[in-house]
Amino acid sequence: MALGRMVDGNWTTDWNERDDSGKFNRTPTKFRDRITADGSSGFQAASGRYYLYISLACPWAHRTLILRSLKGLESVIGLSIVDAVLSDKGWFFSEEPGAIPDAANHTEYLQEIYLKADPKYTGRITVPVLWDKEKQTIVNNESREIIQMFDTEFNEFATREIDLYPQALRQRIDDTIDKMYMPVNNGVYRSGFATSQEAYEEAVTELFQNLDHWETVLADQRYLCGNQLTEADVCMFTTLLRFDSVYYSHFKCNVHRIADYPNLWNYLKELYQHPQIKPTCNLDHIKRHYYMSQTQINPTRIVPIGPEIDFEAPHDRHRFS
């Protein structure tokens, strides 16, 4: 198992995203091209041209799978899913339940996809990856930009009419995603990957201050940006889904469980029970990935049996209908 990276096209397990104070600083993604409906970006939306590489365990990749499902793009954008557990060469494709081999490039390791796009690539090998089969390159590996492309640029091909980035709410959605990113989405990682008490406590304090804030917001409205499901909710959902089973114990984010927050917990249950979201969730992949791959945190690789979490239990969010 290896949290590694590429340096000038060569794989190394010399991975470090922490500063001298022990704070975790996530490395920015490097492929940032954009698909547009009219093709003005050089990458035109089309059916069958693009291919998505993801992990069911990764919250960032999970976002893109949810948008693909919500928009009904399953027959438009191909999909491969890596094994739940990292190998010594990072993400790889297998035949395990839930995984889907690479039908676009027939590779064994995700790093091969990065090297096809840039033989001298330097950086982490991360999911999601959006691949262009026509130009034989990576279009984008930034989850937030991929979900927005799926949401806005593929409407001609979408089989479900849903808009999670409506024009009237775009600024509010962007501001909400910006506001939750560092303290919540990345905050669990800043807590779990911290290597000093000070860095850990700073991250955990900010995390729960922000969860307290969103608990208050959700007391008065059904979703984060009002009474309409948006991209912001997808970005929050993938973190909340993993919280009680992984982040609470593995990343020491144990001030409260999400189940201890009445509004966040019911909000999480509602989103989980959405007919296009539930099939994208795989708690087995999630737990095995974190507990078995991140051996610097869990060297025994023991995966806990619990906790028992009933995401199917009734929720109360209908009160905002």
ZAMARGU-4260 file (C-alpha; in steps of 0.2 Angstrom, whole numbers, plus 5000, padded with zeros to 4 digits):
<rodrens>
0) 5000/5000/5000 | 5007/5017/4996 | 5002/5035/4997 | 5014/5039/4983 | 5017/5051/4969
5) 5025/5053/4952 | 5041/5063/4950 | 5046/5066/4932 | 5036/5051/4926 | 5043/5039/4940
10) 5034/5032/4954 | 5040/5036/4972 | 5032/5032/4989 | 5040/5048/4996 | 5024/5056/4999
15) 5023/5071/5010 | 5009/5085/5010 | 5013/5092/5028 | 5022/5107/5033 | 5035/5109/5047
20) 5021/5113/5059 | 5013/5096/5055 | 4998/5103/5045 | 4992/5094/5030 | 4992/5104/5014
25) 4983/5096/5000 | 4993/5097/4983 | 4982/5106/4970 | 4976/5096/4955 | 4985/5099/4938
30) 4973/5094/4924 | 4961/5108/4923 | 4954/5109/4905 | 4935/5111/4902 | 4922/5102/4891
35) 4909/5114/4884 | 4893/5110/4875 | 4899/5121/4860 | 4916/5114/4859 | 4924/5132/4861
40) 4936/5125/4875 | 4943/5112/4863 | 4934/5098/4871 | 4916/5097/4865 | 4903/5087/4875
45) 4898/5071/4866 | 4891/5054/4869 | 4904/5041/4871 | 4919/5052/4870 | 4924/5054/4888
50) 4928/5041/4901 | 4928/5043/4920 | 4940/5034/4932 | 4935/5034/4950 | 4936/5026/4967
55) 4920/5022/4977 | 4930/5025/4993 | 4935/5043/4988 | 4923/5057/4993 | 4930/5068/4979
60) 4927/5055/4966 | 4911/5050/4973 | 4904/5067/4969 | 4907/5064/4950 | 4898/5047/4951
65) 4883/5055/4959 | 4882/5069/4946 | 4883/5056/4932 | 4869/5046/4940 | 4858/5061/4944
70) 4859/5068/4926 | 4857/5051/4918 | 4874/5051/4909 | 4878/5032/4912 | 4877/5028/4894
75) 4886/5044/4889 | 4901/5044/4900 | 4910/5027/4902 | 4916/5022/4919 | 4930/5012/4928
80) 4931/5009/4946 | 4948/5005/4955 | 4950/4993/4969 | 4946/4998/4986 | 4963/4996/4993
85) 4979/5005/4986 | 4993/4994/4980 | 5011/4998/4981 | 5009/5007/4965 | 4994/5017/4970
90) 4976/5015/4963 | 4974/4999/4952 | 4960/4990/4943 | 4954/4973/4949 | 4940/4961/4947
95) 4934/4963/4965 | 4915/4966/4969 | 4912/4985/4965 | 4927/4987/4954 | 4926/4990/4935
100) 4942/4986/4925 | 4949/4999/4912 | 4939/4997/4896 | 4946/5013/4888 | 4965/5011/4890
105) 4966/4993/4897 | 4978/4998/4910 | 4982/4990/4926 | 4987/5005/4937 | 4979/5022/4936
110) 4996/5030/4936 | 4997/5023/4918 | 4983/5035/4913 | 4993/5050/4920 | 5008/5045/4910
115) 4998/5043/4894 | 4993/5061/4896 | 5010/5067/4902 | 5025/5055/4902 | 5035/5067/4913
120) 5020/5070/4925 | 5025/5076/4943 | 5011/5075/4956 | 5000/5063/4965 | 4989/5050/4956
125) 4972/5054/4962 | 4954/5051/4957 | 4943/5056/4949 | 4950/5057/4931 | 4940/5063/4916
130) 4948/5055/4901 | 4946/5061/4882 | 4946/5045/4871 | 4947/5056/4856 | 4962/5066/4861
135) 4970/5052/4872 | 4973/5064/4886 | 4966/5069/4903 | 4954/5083/4902 | 4952/5086/4921
140) 4956/5078/4938 | 4947/5091/4949 | 4931/5085/4956 | 4922/5101/4958 | 4925/5106/4940
145) 4920/5089/4933 | 4903/5089/4942 | 4900/5106/4935 | 4904/5100/4918 | 4892/5085/4920
150) 4879/5097/4927 | 4879/5111/4914 | 4888/5105/4898 | 4880/5088/4894 | 4861/5093/4895
155) 4859/5088/4877 | 4863/5070/4881 | 4856/5069/4899 | 4842/5057/4902 | 4836/5065/4918
160) 4830/5083/4919 | 4838/5090/4934 | 4848/5106/4937 | 4859/5107/4952 | 4868/5123/4947
165) 4853/5135/4942 | 4858/5152/4936 | 4849/5161/4950 | 4858/5151/4964 | 4875/5150/4956
170) 4884/5163/4966 | 4876/5156/4982 | 4881/5138/4977 | 4899/5143/4973 | 4901/5153/4990
175) 4894/5138/5000 | 4906/5125/4992 | 4920/5137/4995 | 4915/5140/5013 | 4914/5121/5017
180) 4929/5115/5007 | 4943/5119/5019 | 4935/5116/5036 | 4924/5102/5032 | 4928/5092/5016
185) 4947/5095/5018 | 4945/5097/5037 | 4943/5079/5040 | 4960/5075/5031 | 4968/5090/5039
190) 4963/5082/5056 | 4968/5064/5051 | 4984/5068/5042 | 4990/5081/5055 | 5007/5076/5063
195) 5007/5088/5078 | 4994/5090/5092 | 4992/5109/5088 | 4989/5106/5069 | 4976/5092/5074
200) 4967/5102/5087 | 4966/5117/5075 | 4958/5107/5061 | 4946/5098/5072 | 4940/5114/5081
205) 4937/5122/5064 | 4928/5106/5058 | 4916/5105/5072 | 4913/5124/5072 | 4907/5123/5054
210) 4897/5107/5057 | 4888/5117/5071 | 4885/5131/5058 | 4877/5120/5045 | 4867/5111/5058
215) 4859/5128/5062 | 4857/5132/5043 | 4848/5115/5040 | 4836/5119/5054 | 4827/5132/5044
220) 4829/5125/5026 | 4829/5108/5017 | 4846/5110/5008 | 4862/5120/5010 | 4856/5134/4997
225) 4838/5134/5001 | 4824/5121/4997 | 4832/5115/4981 | 4845/5101/4979 | 4861/5108/4972
230) 4880/5104/4969 | 4884/5110/4986 | 4873/5096/4994 | 4883/5083/4984 | 4899/5091/4990
235) 4893/5090/5008 | 4885/5073/5006 | 4901/5063/5002 | 4909/5069/5017 | 4895/5066/5029
240) 4892/5048/5022 | 4910/5043/5028 | 4910/5053/5044 | 4903/5041/5057 | 4911/5025/5050
245) 4928/5032/5046 | 4932/5050/5050 | 4926/5049/5068 | 4938/5035/5073 | 4951/5034/5059
250) 4954/5052/5058 | 4950/5056/5076 | 4936/5068/5072 | 4927/5062/5087 | 4919/5077/5096
255) 4902/5072/5089 | 4895/5059/5077 | 4884/5066/5062 | 4871/5055/5071 | 4872/5067/5085
260) 4866/5082/5075 | 4847/5081/5072 | 4847/5091/5056 | 4863/5085/5048 | 4858/5067/5052
265) 4841/5068/5044 | 4848/5078/5029 | 4861/5064/5026 | 4848/5051/5027 | 4837/5060/5014
270) 4851/5062/5002 | 4857/5044/5004 | 4839/5038/5001 | 4838/5047/4984 | 4835/5034/4971
275) 4850/5040/4960 | 4862/5043/4975 | 4860/5027/4985 | 4867/5015/4971 | 4883/5025/4971
280) 4887/5022/4989 | 4898/5008/4994 | 4902/5007/5013 | 4913/4991/5011 | 4924/5000/4998
285) 4925/5016/5010 | 4930/5007/5026 | 4942/4995/5018 | 4951/5009/5008 | 4954/5020/5023
290) 4958/5007/5036 | 4968/4996/5025 | 4977/5009/5013 | 4982/5022/5026 | 4994/5012/5036
295) 5003/5027/5043 | 4987/5030/5053 | 4981/5011/5055 | 4997/5000/5053 | 4988/4984/5058
300) 4976/4987/5043 | 4961/4980/5054 | 4945/4986/5048 | 4932/4988/5062 | 4916/4979/5061
305) 4905/4993/5066 | 4897/5005/5069 | 4880/5000/5064 | 4872/5015/5054 | 4854/5014/5048
310) 4854/5026/5033 | 4837/5019/5028 | 4829/5025/5044 | 4815/5038/5041 | 4820/5056/5040
315) 4810/5072/5044 | 4816/5083/5029 | 4798/5082/5022 | 4793/5095/5034 | 4800/5108/5022
320) 4790/5102/5007
</rodrens>
